[in-house]
Amino acid sequence: MDIGEIRALTDQQLLEEIEKTQKELMNLRFRAATNQLPDTNVPRTVRKSIARLKTVIRERQLVEG
């Protein structure tokens, strides 16, 4: 999900997306620990997605005042 798509989401959708991606990250960590993850770069991209989501939420908080 690129930043344009993220900015188009509502606040509630952003929070839901963060929750979903955090669960996905936890699942990826378990799979990596048991050597079932073929691409070890995936958790990094998921973490970056979470950071983008949180950044947009913080930007909106700062704009509101």
mmCIF file of the N, C-alpha and C atoms, coordinates in Angstrom:
data_MODEL
# 
_entry.id   MODEL 
# 
loop_
_atom_site.group_PDB 
_atom_site.id 
_atom_site.type_symbol 
_atom_site.label_atom_id 
_atom_site.label_alt_id 
_atom_site.label_comp_id 
_atom_site.label_asym_id 
_atom_site.label_entity_id 
_atom_site.label_seq_id 
_atom_site.pdbx_PDB_ins_code 
_atom_site.Cartn_x 
_atom_site.Cartn_y 
_atom_site.Cartn_z 
_atom_site.occupancy 
_atom_site.B_iso_or_equiv 
_atom_site.pdbx_formal_charge 
_atom_site.auth_seq_id 
_atom_site.auth_comp_id 
_atom_site.auth_asym_id 
_atom_site.auth_atom_id 
_atom_site.pdbx_PDB_model_num 
ATOM 1   N N  . MET A 1 1  ? 0.853   -1.163  0.000  1.00 0.00 ? 1  MET A N  1 
ATOM 2   C CA . MET A 1 1  ? 0.000   0.000   0.000  1.00 0.00 ? 1  MET A CA 1 
ATOM 3   C C  . MET A 1 1  ? 0.905   1.234   0.000  1.00 0.00 ? 1  MET A C  1 
ATOM 4   N N  . ASP A 1 2  ? 0.740   2.081   -0.996 1.00 0.00 ? 2  ASP A N  1 
ATOM 5   C CA . ASP A 1 2  ? 1.581   3.268   -1.059 1.00 0.00 ? 2  ASP A CA 1 
ATOM 6   C C  . ASP A 1 2  ? 0.980   4.407   -0.237 1.00 0.00 ? 2  ASP A C  1 
ATOM 7   N N  . ILE A 1 3  ? 1.724   5.478   -0.092 1.00 0.00 ? 3  ILE A N  1 
ATOM 8   C CA . ILE A 1 3  ? 1.332   6.558   0.803  1.00 0.00 ? 3  ILE A CA 1 
ATOM 9   C C  . ILE A 1 3  ? 0.069   7.269   0.320  1.00 0.00 ? 3  ILE A C  1 
ATOM 10  N N  . GLY A 1 4  ? -0.149  7.334   -0.979 1.00 0.00 ? 4  GLY A N  1 
ATOM 11  C CA . GLY A 1 4  ? -1.369  7.951   -1.501 1.00 0.00 ? 4  GLY A CA 1 
ATOM 12  C C  . GLY A 1 4  ? -2.616  7.186   -1.095 1.00 0.00 ? 4  GLY A C  1 
ATOM 13  N N  . GLU A 1 5  ? -2.538  5.876   -1.152 1.00 0.00 ? 5  GLU A N  1 
ATOM 14  C CA . GLU A 1 5  ? -3.664  5.040   -0.728 1.00 0.00 ? 5  GLU A CA 1 
ATOM 15  C C  . GLU A 1 5  ? -3.891  5.159   0.776  1.00 0.00 ? 5  GLU A C  1 
ATOM 16  N N  . ILE A 1 6  ? -2.805  5.256   1.520  1.00 0.00 ? 6  ILE A N  1 
ATOM 17  C CA . ILE A 1 6  ? -2.926  5.368   2.974  1.00 0.00 ? 6  ILE A CA 1 
ATOM 18  C C  . ILE A 1 6  ? -3.595  6.681   3.353  1.00 0.00 ? 6  ILE A C  1 
ATOM 19  N N  . ARG A 1 7  ? -3.194  7.768   2.709  1.00 0.00 ? 7  ARG A N  1 
ATOM 20  C CA . ARG A 1 7  ? -3.776  9.077   3.025  1.00 0.00 ? 7  ARG A CA 1 
ATOM 21  C C  . ARG A 1 7  ? -5.246  9.155   2.642  1.00 0.00 ? 7  ARG A C  1 
ATOM 22  N N  . ALA A 1 8  ? -5.692  8.311   1.738  1.00 0.00 ? 8  ALA A N  1 
ATOM 23  C CA . ALA A 1 8  ? -7.094  8.316   1.318  1.00 0.00 ? 8  ALA A CA 1 
ATOM 24  C C  . ALA A 1 8  ? -7.997  7.609   2.333  1.00 0.00 ? 8  ALA A C  1 
ATOM 25  N N  . LEU A 1 9  ? -7.415  6.854   3.259  1.00 0.00 ? 9  LEU A N  1 
ATOM 26  C CA . LEU A 1 9  ? -8.202  6.123   4.248  1.00 0.00 ? 9  LEU A CA 1 
ATOM 27  C C  . LEU A 1 9  ? -8.687  7.057   5.355  1.00 0.00 ? 9  LEU A C  1 
ATOM 28  N N  . THR A 1 10 ? -9.796  6.673   5.983  1.00 0.00 ? 10 THR A N  1 
ATOM 29  C CA . THR A 1 10 ? -10.291 7.419   7.139  1.00 0.00 ? 10 THR A CA 1 
ATOM 30  C C  . THR A 1 10 ? -9.488  7.018   8.375  1.00 0.00 ? 10 THR A C  1 
ATOM 31  N N  . ASP A 1 11 ? -9.677  7.761   9.460  1.00 0.00 ? 11 ASP A N  1 
ATOM 32  C CA . ASP A 1 11 ? -8.953  7.453   10.695 1.00 0.00 ? 11 ASP A CA 1 
ATOM 33  C C  . ASP A 1 11 ? -9.277  6.048   11.192 1.00 0.00 ? 11 ASP A C  1 
ATOM 34  N N  . GLN A 1 12 ? -10.539 5.685   11.144 1.00 0.00 ? 12 GLN A N  1 
ATOM 35  C CA . GLN A 1 12 ? -10.951 4.353   11.605 1.00 0.00 ? 12 GLN A CA 1 
ATOM 36  C C  . GLN A 1 12 ? -10.326 3.259   10.734 1.00 0.00 ? 12 GLN A C  1 
ATOM 37  N N  . GLN A 1 13 ? -10.301 3.481   9.435  1.00 0.00 ? 13 GLN A N  1 
ATOM 38  C CA . GLN A 1 13 ? -9.698  2.500   8.535  1.00 0.00 ? 13 GLN A CA 1 
ATOM 39  C C  . GLN A 1 13 ? -8.198  2.375   8.796  1.00 0.00 ? 13 GLN A C  1 
ATOM 40  N N  . LEU A 1 14 ? -7.553  3.495   9.122  1.00 0.00 ? 14 LEU A N  1 
ATOM 41  C CA . LEU A 1 14 ? -6.125  3.452   9.436  1.00 0.00 ? 14 LEU A CA 1 
ATOM 42  C C  . LEU A 1 14 ? -5.864  2.589   10.666 1.00 0.00 ? 14 LEU A C  1 
ATOM 43  N N  . LEU A 1 15 ? -6.671  2.781   11.696 1.00 0.00 ? 15 LEU A N  1 
ATOM 44  C CA . LEU A 1 15 ? -6.495  1.995   12.917 1.00 0.00 ? 15 LEU A CA 1 
ATOM 45  C C  . LEU A 1 15 ? -6.730  0.509   12.660 1.00 0.00 ? 15 LEU A C  1 
ATOM 46  N N  . GLU A 1 16 ? -7.734  0.199   11.848 1.00 0.00 ? 16 GLU A N  1 
ATOM 47  C CA . GLU A 1 16 ? -8.004  -1.200  11.506 1.00 0.00 ? 16 GLU A CA 1 
ATOM 48  C C  . GLU A 1 16 ? -6.852  -1.794  10.708 1.00 0.00 ? 16 GLU A C  1 
ATOM 49  N N  . GLU A 1 17 ? -6.297  -1.009  9.805  1.00 0.00 ? 17 GLU A N  1 
ATOM 50  C CA . GLU A 1 17 ? -5.184  -1.481  8.983  1.00 0.00 ? 17 GLU A CA 1 
ATOM 51  C C  . GLU A 1 17 ? -3.939  -1.718  9.841  1.00 0.00 ? 17 GLU A C  1 
ATOM 52  N N  . ILE A 1 18 ? -3.701  -0.848  10.814 1.00 0.00 ? 18 ILE A N  1 
ATOM 53  C CA . ILE A 1 18 ? -2.565  -1.043  11.724 1.00 0.00 ? 18 ILE A CA 1 
ATOM 54  C C  . ILE A 1 18 ? -2.736  -2.341  12.498 1.00 0.00 ? 18 ILE A C  1 
ATOM 55  N N  . GLU A 1 19 ? -3.926  -2.557  13.018 1.00 0.00 ? 19 GLU A N  1 
ATOM 56  C CA . GLU A 1 19 ? -4.184  -3.784  13.782 1.00 0.00 ? 19 GLU A CA 1 
ATOM 57  C C  . GLU A 1 19 ? -3.960  -5.020  12.912 1.00 0.00 ? 19 GLU A C  1 
ATOM 58  N N  . LYS A 1 20 ? -4.449  -4.963  11.682 1.00 0.00 ? 20 LYS A N  1 
ATOM 59  C CA . LYS A 1 20 ? -4.310  -6.100  10.770 1.00 0.00 ? 20 LYS A CA 1 
ATOM 60  C C  . LYS A 1 20 ? -2.842  -6.367  10.438 1.00 0.00 ? 20 LYS A C  1 
ATOM 61  N N  . THR A 1 21 ? -2.085  -5.315  10.161 1.00 0.00 ? 21 THR A N  1 
ATOM 62  C CA . THR A 1 21 ? -0.688  -5.508  9.791  1.00 0.00 ? 21 THR A CA 1 
ATOM 63  C C  . THR A 1 21 ? 0.161   -5.931  10.984 1.00 0.00 ? 21 THR A C  1 
ATOM 64  N N  . GLN A 1 22 ? -0.191  -5.499  12.191 1.00 0.00 ? 22 GLN A N  1 
ATOM 65  C CA . GLN A 1 22 ? 0.540   -5.959  13.371 1.00 0.00 ? 22 GLN A CA 1 
ATOM 66  C C  . GLN A 1 22 ? 0.320   -7.450  13.602 1.00 0.00 ? 22 GLN A C  1 
ATOM 67  N N  . LYS A 1 23 ? -0.891  -7.921  13.368 1.00 0.00 ? 23 LYS A N  1 
ATOM 68  C CA . LYS A 1 23 ? -1.154  -9.359  13.476 1.00 0.00 ? 23 LYS A CA 1 
ATOM 69  C C  . LYS A 1 23 ? -0.369  -10.122 12.415 1.00 0.00 ? 23 LYS A C  1 
ATOM 70  N N  . GLU A 1 24 ? -0.316  -9.557  11.212 1.00 0.00 ? 24 GLU A N  1 
ATOM 71  C CA . GLU A 1 24 ? 0.441   -10.185 10.134 1.00 0.00 ? 24 GLU A CA 1 
ATOM 72  C C  . GLU A 1 24 ? 1.925   -10.257 10.496 1.00 0.00 ? 24 GLU A C  1 
ATOM 73  N N  . LEU A 1 25 ? 2.455   -9.183  11.081 1.00 0.00 ? 25 LEU A N  1 
ATOM 74  C CA . LEU A 1 25 ? 3.857   -9.163  11.483 1.00 0.00 ? 25 LEU A CA 1 
ATOM 75  C C  . LEU A 1 25 ? 4.141   -10.220 12.548 1.00 0.00 ? 25 LEU A C  1 
ATOM 76  N N  . MET A 1 26 ? 3.242   -10.373 13.501 1.00 0.00 ? 26 MET A N  1 
ATOM 77  C CA . MET A 1 26 ? 3.422   -11.388 14.536 1.00 0.00 ? 26 MET A CA 1 
ATOM 78  C C  . MET A 1 26 ? 3.453   -12.780 13.905 1.00 0.00 ? 26 MET A C  1 
ATOM 79  N N  . ASN A 1 27 ? 2.553   -13.022 12.962 1.00 0.00 ? 27 ASN A N  1 
ATOM 80  C CA . ASN A 1 27 ? 2.518   -14.305 12.271 1.00 0.00 ? 27 ASN A CA 1 
ATOM 81  C C  . ASN A 1 27 ? 3.827   -14.542 11.508 1.00 0.00 ? 27 ASN A C  1 
ATOM 82  N N  . LEU A 1 28 ? 4.330   -13.502 10.855 1.00 0.00 ? 28 LEU A N  1 
ATOM 83  C CA . LEU A 1 28 ? 5.585   -13.634 10.113 1.00 0.00 ? 28 LEU A CA 1 
ATOM 84  C C  . LEU A 1 28 ? 6.753   -13.927 11.050 1.00 0.00 ? 28 LEU A C  1 
ATOM 85  N N  . ARG A 1 29 ? 6.750   -13.319 12.217 1.00 0.00 ? 29 ARG A N  1 
ATOM 86  C CA . ARG A 1 29 ? 7.828   -13.574 13.182 1.00 0.00 ? 29 ARG A CA 1 
ATOM 87  C C  . ARG A 1 29 ? 7.810   -15.025 13.658 1.00 0.00 ? 29 ARG A C  1 
ATOM 88  N N  . PHE A 1 30 ? 6.614   -15.552 13.900 1.00 0.00 ? 30 PHE A N  1 
ATOM 89  C CA . PHE A 1 30 ? 6.517   -16.959 14.299 1.00 0.00 ? 30 PHE A CA 1 
ATOM 90  C C  . PHE A 1 30 ? 7.011   -17.870 13.179 1.00 0.00 ? 30 PHE A C  1 
ATOM 91  N N  . ARG A 1 31 ? 6.616   -17.551 11.956 1.00 0.00 ? 31 ARG A N  1 
ATOM 92  C CA . ARG A 1 31 ? 7.053   -18.374 10.822 1.00 0.00 ? 31 ARG A CA 1 
ATOM 93  C C  . ARG A 1 31 ? 8.563   -18.291 10.629 1.00 0.00 ? 31 ARG A C  1 
ATOM 94  N N  . ALA A 1 32 ? 9.140   -17.115 10.836 1.00 0.00 ? 32 ALA A N  1 
ATOM 95  C CA . ALA A 1 32 ? 10.589  -16.961 10.696 1.00 0.00 ? 32 ALA A CA 1 
ATOM 96  C C  . ALA A 1 32 ? 11.322  -17.740 11.785 1.00 0.00 ? 32 ALA A C  1 
ATOM 97  N N  . ALA A 1 33 ? 10.769  -17.761 12.979 1.00 0.00 ? 33 ALA A N  1 
ATOM 98  C CA . ALA A 1 33 ? 11.406  -18.474 14.087 1.00 0.00 ? 33 ALA A CA 1 
ATOM 99  C C  . ALA A 1 33 ? 11.421  -19.977 13.861 1.00 0.00 ? 33 ALA A C  1 
ATOM 100 N N  . THR A 1 34 ? 10.447  -20.472 13.119 1.00 0.00 ? 34 THR A N  1 
ATOM 101 C CA . THR A 1 34 ? 10.383  -21.909 12.849 1.00 0.00 ? 34 THR A CA 1 
ATOM 102 C C  . THR A 1 34 ? 10.903  -22.256 11.455 1.00 0.00 ? 34 THR A C  1 
ATOM 103 N N  . ASN A 1 35 ? 11.612  -21.314 10.842 1.00 0.00 ? 35 ASN A N  1 
ATOM 104 C CA . ASN A 1 35 ? 12.222  -21.498 9.517  1.00 0.00 ? 35 ASN A CA 1 
ATOM 105 C C  . ASN A 1 35 ? 11.205  -21.863 8.441  1.00 0.00 ? 35 ASN A C  1 
ATOM 106 N N  . GLN A 1 36 ? 10.018  -21.317 8.514  1.00 0.00 ? 36 GLN A N  1 
ATOM 107 C CA . GLN A 1 36 ? 8.992   -21.565 7.504  1.00 0.00 ? 36 GLN A CA 1 
ATOM 108 C C  . GLN A 1 36 ? 8.780   -20.356 6.597  1.00 0.00 ? 36 GLN A C  1 
ATOM 109 N N  . LEU A 1 37 ? 9.638   -19.356 6.721  1.00 0.00 ? 37 LEU A N  1 
ATOM 110 C CA . LEU A 1 37 ? 9.486   -18.129 5.951  1.00 0.00 ? 37 LEU A CA 1 
ATOM 111 C C  . LEU A 1 37 ? 10.525  -18.116 4.832  1.00 0.00 ? 37 LEU A C  1 
ATOM 112 N N  . PRO A 1 38 ? 10.098  -18.286 3.577  1.00 0.00 ? 38 PRO A N  1 
ATOM 113 C CA . PRO A 1 38 ? 11.068  -18.354 2.485  1.00 0.00 ? 38 PRO A CA 1 
ATOM 114 C C  . PRO A 1 38 ? 11.740  -17.009 2.191  1.00 0.00 ? 38 PRO A C  1 
ATOM 115 N N  . ASP A 1 39 ? 11.012  -15.905 2.340  1.00 0.00 ? 39 ASP A N  1 
ATOM 116 C CA . ASP A 1 39 ? 11.567  -14.584 2.058  1.00 0.00 ? 39 ASP A CA 1 
ATOM 117 C C  . ASP A 1 39 ? 11.691  -13.817 3.370  1.00 0.00 ? 39 ASP A C  1 
ATOM 118 N N  . THR A 1 40 ? 12.911  -13.655 3.840  1.00 0.00 ? 40 THR A N  1 
ATOM 119 C CA . THR A 1 40 ? 13.128  -13.021 5.141  1.00 0.00 ? 40 THR A CA 1 
ATOM 120 C C  . THR A 1 40 ? 12.993  -11.505 5.092  1.00 0.00 ? 40 THR A C  1 
ATOM 121 N N  . ASN A 1 41 ? 12.769  -10.938 3.930  1.00 0.00 ? 41 ASN A N  1 
ATOM 122 C CA . ASN A 1 41 ? 12.625  -9.489  3.794  1.00 0.00 ? 41 ASN A CA 1 
ATOM 123 C C  . ASN A 1 41 ? 11.190  -9.027  4.048  1.00 0.00 ? 41 ASN A C  1 
ATOM 124 N N  . VAL A 1 42 ? 10.249  -9.927  4.082  1.00 0.00 ? 42 VAL A N  1 
ATOM 125 C CA . VAL A 1 42 ? 8.834   -9.568  4.236  1.00 0.00 ? 42 VAL A CA 1 
ATOM 126 C C  . VAL A 1 42 ? 8.555   -8.859  5.561  1.00 0.00 ? 42 VAL A C  1 
ATOM 127 N N  . PRO A 1 43 ? 9.084   -9.328  6.704  1.00 0.00 ? 43 PRO A N  1 
ATOM 128 C CA . PRO A 1 43 ? 8.802   -8.601  7.953  1.00 0.00 ? 43 PRO A CA 1 
ATOM 129 C C  . PRO A 1 43 ? 9.260   -7.141  7.912  1.00 0.00 ? 43 PRO A C  1 
ATOM 130 N N  . ARG A 1 44 ? 10.348  -6.876  7.231  1.00 0.00 ? 44 ARG A N  1 
ATOM 131 C CA . ARG A 1 44 ? 10.834  -5.498  7.111  1.00 0.00 ? 44 ARG A CA 1 
ATOM 132 C C  . ARG A 1 44 ? 9.827   -4.629  6.371  1.00 0.00 ? 44 ARG A C  1 
ATOM 133 N N  . THR A 1 45 ? 9.274   -5.130  5.280  1.00 0.00 ? 45 THR A N  1 
ATOM 134 C CA . THR A 1 45 ? 8.306   -4.335  4.525  1.00 0.00 ? 45 THR A CA 1 
ATOM 135 C C  . THR A 1 45 ? 7.017   -4.130  5.314  1.00 0.00 ? 45 THR A C  1 
ATOM 136 N N  . VAL A 1 46 ? 6.633   -5.122  6.107  1.00 0.00 ? 46 VAL A N  1 
ATOM 137 C CA . VAL A 1 46 ? 5.430   -4.984  6.934  1.00 0.00 ? 46 VAL A CA 1 
ATOM 138 C C  . VAL A 1 46 ? 5.667   -3.941  8.024  1.00 0.00 ? 46 VAL A C  1 
ATOM 139 N N  . ARG A 1 47 ? 6.849   -3.952  8.632  1.00 0.00 ? 47 ARG A N  1 
ATOM 140 C CA . ARG A 1 47 ? 7.169   -2.938  9.650  1.00 0.00 ? 47 ARG A CA 1 
ATOM 141 C C  . ARG A 1 47 ? 7.138   -1.538  9.050  1.00 0.00 ? 47 ARG A C  1 
ATOM 142 N N  . LYS A 1 48 ? 7.642   -1.404  7.844  1.00 0.00 ? 48 LYS A N  1 
ATOM 143 C CA . LYS A 1 48 ? 7.627   -0.096  7.186  1.00 0.00 ? 48 LYS A CA 1 
ATOM 144 C C  . LYS A 1 48 ? 6.203   0.345   6.868  1.00 0.00 ? 48 LYS A C  1 
ATOM 145 N N  . SER A 1 49 ? 5.348   -0.591  6.527  1.00 0.00 ? 49 SER A N  1 
ATOM 146 C CA . SER A 1 49 ? 3.943   -0.260  6.283  1.00 0.00 ? 49 SER A CA 1 
ATOM 147 C C  . SER A 1 49 ? 3.280   0.253   7.552  1.00 0.00 ? 49 SER A C  1 
ATOM 148 N N  . ILE A 1 50 ? 3.573   -0.396  8.672  1.00 0.00 ? 50 ILE A N  1 
ATOM 149 C CA . ILE A 1 50 ? 3.024   0.051   9.957  1.00 0.00 ? 50 ILE A CA 1 
ATOM 150 C C  . ILE A 1 50 ? 3.521   1.464   10.262 1.00 0.00 ? 50 ILE A C  1 
ATOM 151 N N  . ALA A 1 51 ? 4.787   1.720   9.996  1.00 0.00 ? 51 ALA A N  1 
ATOM 152 C CA . ALA A 1 51 ? 5.347   3.052   10.246 1.00 0.00 ? 51 ALA A CA 1 
ATOM 153 C C  . ALA A 1 51 ? 4.662   4.104   9.382  1.00 0.00 ? 51 ALA A C  1 
ATOM 154 N N  . ARG A 1 52 ? 4.378   3.773   8.130  1.00 0.00 ? 52 ARG A N  1 
ATOM 155 C CA . ARG A 1 52 ? 3.673   4.719   7.252  1.00 0.00 ? 52 ARG A CA 1 
ATOM 156 C C  . ARG A 1 52 ? 2.281   5.031   7.783  1.00 0.00 ? 52 ARG A C  1 
ATOM 157 N N  . LEU A 1 53 ? 1.586   4.000   8.225  1.00 0.00 ? 53 LEU A N  1 
ATOM 158 C CA . LEU A 1 53 ? 0.242   4.194   8.769  1.00 0.00 ? 53 LEU A CA 1 
ATOM 159 C C  . LEU A 1 53 ? 0.280   5.087   10.004 1.00 0.00 ? 53 LEU A C  1 
ATOM 160 N N  . LYS A 1 54 ? 1.213   4.819   10.894 1.00 0.00 ? 54 LYS A N  1 
ATOM 161 C CA . LYS A 1 54 ? 1.317   5.617   12.115 1.00 0.00 ? 54 LYS A CA 1 
ATOM 162 C C  . LYS A 1 54 ? 1.739   7.053   11.805 1.00 0.00 ? 54 LYS A C  1 
ATOM 163 N N  . THR A 1 55 ? 2.553   7.230   10.777 1.00 0.00 ? 55 THR A N  1 
ATOM 164 C CA . THR A 1 55 ? 2.977   8.567   10.384 1.00 0.00 ? 55 THR A CA 1 
ATOM 165 C C  . THR A 1 55 ? 1.796   9.394   9.911  1.00 0.00 ? 55 THR A C  1 
ATOM 166 N N  . VAL A 1 56 ? 0.931   8.811   9.109  1.00 0.00 ? 56 VAL A N  1 
ATOM 167 C CA . VAL A 1 56 ? -0.244  9.532   8.611  1.00 0.00 ? 56 VAL A CA 1 
ATOM 168 C C  . VAL A 1 56 ? -1.171  9.897   9.769  1.00 0.00 ? 56 VAL A C  1 
ATOM 169 N N  . ILE A 1 57 ? -1.344  8.989   10.716 1.00 0.00 ? 57 ILE A N  1 
ATOM 170 C CA . ILE A 1 57 ? -2.179  9.288   11.883 1.00 0.00 ? 57 ILE A CA 1 
ATOM 171 C C  . ILE A 1 57 ? -1.589  10.463  12.654 1.00 0.00 ? 57 ILE A C  1 
ATOM 172 N N  . ARG A 1 58 ? -0.282  10.451  12.856 1.00 0.00 ? 58 ARG A N  1 
ATOM 173 C CA . ARG A 1 58 ? 0.374   11.531  13.602 1.00 0.00 ? 58 ARG A CA 1 
ATOM 174 C C  . ARG A 1 58 ? 0.278   12.856  12.847 1.00 0.00 ? 58 ARG A C  1 
ATOM 175 N N  . GLU A 1 59 ? 0.433   12.834  11.537 1.00 0.00 ? 59 GLU A N  1 
ATOM 176 C CA . GLU A 1 59 ? 0.288   14.058  10.743 1.00 0.00 ? 59 GLU A CA 1 
ATOM 177 C C  . GLU A 1 59 ? -1.094  14.663  10.935 1.00 0.00 ? 59 GLU A C  1 
ATOM 178 N N  . ARG A 1 60 ? -2.108  13.816  10.929 1.00 0.00 ? 60 ARG A N  1 
ATOM 179 C CA . ARG A 1 60 ? -3.480  14.309  11.105 1.00 0.00 ? 60 ARG A CA 1 
ATOM 180 C C  . ARG A 1 60 ? -3.688  14.882  12.501 1.00 0.00 ? 60 ARG A C  1 
ATOM 181 N N  . GLN A 1 61 ? -3.067  14.281  13.507 1.00 0.00 ? 61 GLN A N  1 
ATOM 182 C CA . GLN A 1 61 ? -3.182  14.803  14.869 1.00 0.00 ? 61 GLN A CA 1 
ATOM 183 C C  . GLN A 1 61 ? -2.544  16.183  14.973 1.00 0.00 ? 61 GLN A C  1 
ATOM 184 N N  . LEU A 1 62 ? -1.411  16.368  14.314 1.00 0.00 ? 62 LEU A N  1 
ATOM 185 C CA . LEU A 1 62 ? -0.728  17.654  14.370 1.00 0.00 ? 62 LEU A CA 1 
ATOM 186 C C  . LEU A 1 62 ? -1.498  18.740  13.625 1.00 0.00 ? 62 LEU A C  1 
ATOM 187 N N  . VAL A 1 63 ? -2.159  18.380  12.543 1.00 0.00 ? 63 VAL A N  1 
ATOM 188 C CA . VAL A 1 63 ? -2.945  19.348  11.781 1.00 0.00 ? 63 VAL A CA 1 
ATOM 189 C C  . VAL A 1 63 ? -4.159  19.798  12.587 1.00 0.00 ? 63 VAL A C  1 
ATOM 190 N N  . GLU A 1 64 ? -4.766  18.859  13.321 1.00 0.00 ? 64 GLU A N  1 
ATOM 191 C CA . GLU A 1 64 ? -5.934  19.194  14.132 1.00 0.00 ? 64 GLU A CA 1 
ATOM 192 C C  . GLU A 1 64 ? -5.575  20.147  15.263 1.00 0.00 ? 64 GLU A C  1 
ATOM 193 N N  . GLY A 1 65 ? -4.374  20.057  15.737 1.00 0.00 ? 65 GLY A N  1 
ATOM 194 C CA . GLY A 1 65 ? -3.951  20.976  16.797 1.00 0.00 ? 65 GLY A CA 1 
ATOM 195 C C  . GLY A 1 65 ? -3.864  20.343  18.049 1.00 0.00 ? 65 GLY A C  1 
# 
